[in-house]
């Protein structure tokens, strides 16, 4: 997959985090930036944005 597709995938994750956690765009971007390793693993596995968000929310709710 190309970088453009990754950018779109990552943007979808940010949008889902905003809705799921009822947070601001900046907070969602901060979560994504802080968890780049996790997201790179999810991208490599071919995970959907929904699965990636589920993994992120599990991590931050621990």
C-alpha positions as CSV (number, residue, x, y, z in Angstrom):
1,X,0.0,0.0,0.0
2,X,1.2,3.5,-0.7
3,X,1.9,6.3,1.7
4,X,-1.3,8.1,0.4
5,X,-3.4,5.0,1.4
6,X,-1.7,5.0,4.8
7,X,-2.5,8.7,5.3
8,X,-6.1,8.0,4.5
9,X,-6.2,5.0,6.8
10,X,-4.6,7.1,9.6
11,X,-7.1,9.9,9.0
12,X,-9.9,7.4,9.3
13,X,-8.5,6.3,12.6
14,X,-8.4,9.9,13.9
15,X,-12.0,10.4,12.8
16,X,-13.1,7.2,14.6
17,X,-11.2,8.2,17.7
18,X,-13.0,11.5,17.8
19,X,-16.4,9.9,17.7
20,X,-15.6,6.8,19.8
21,X,-13.9,8.7,22.6
22,X,-15.8,12.0,22.2
23,X,-12.5,13.9,22.0
24,X,-11.1,16.7,20.0
25,X,-9.2,16.3,16.7
26,X,-6.0,17.4,18.4
27,X,-6.4,14.8,21.2
28,X,-7.1,12.1,18.6
29,X,-4.0,13.2,16.6
30,X,-1.9,13.0,19.9
31,X,-3.1,9.5,20.5
32,X,-2.1,8.5,17.0
33,X,1.3,10.1,17.2
34,X,1.9,8.5,20.6
35,X,1.1,5.0,19.3
36,X,2.8,5.0,15.9
37,X,4.4,1.6,16.6
38,X,1.0,0.0,17.3
39,X,-0.4,1.6,14.2
40,X,2.4,0.4,12.1
41,X,1.8,-3.2,13.3
42,X,-1.9,-2.8,12.5
43,X,-1.1,-1.4,9.1
44,X,1.3,-4.3,8.3
45,X,-1.4,-6.8,9.3
46,X,-3.9,-5.1,7.0
47,X,-6.2,-4.2,9.8
48,X,-9.2,-1.9,9.2
49,X,-9.3,1.4,10.9
50,X,-12.0,0.0,13.2
51,X,-9.8,-2.8,14.4
52,X,-6.9,-0.4,14.9
53,X,-9.1,2.0,16.9
54,X,-10.3,-1.0,19.0
55,X,-6.7,-1.9,19.8
56,X,-5.8,1.7,20.7
57,X,-8.8,2.2,22.9
58,X,-7.9,-1.1,24.7
59,X,-4.4,0.2,25.3
60,X,-5.5,3.6,26.6
61,X,-8.2,2.2,28.8
62,X,-5.8,-0.1,30.7
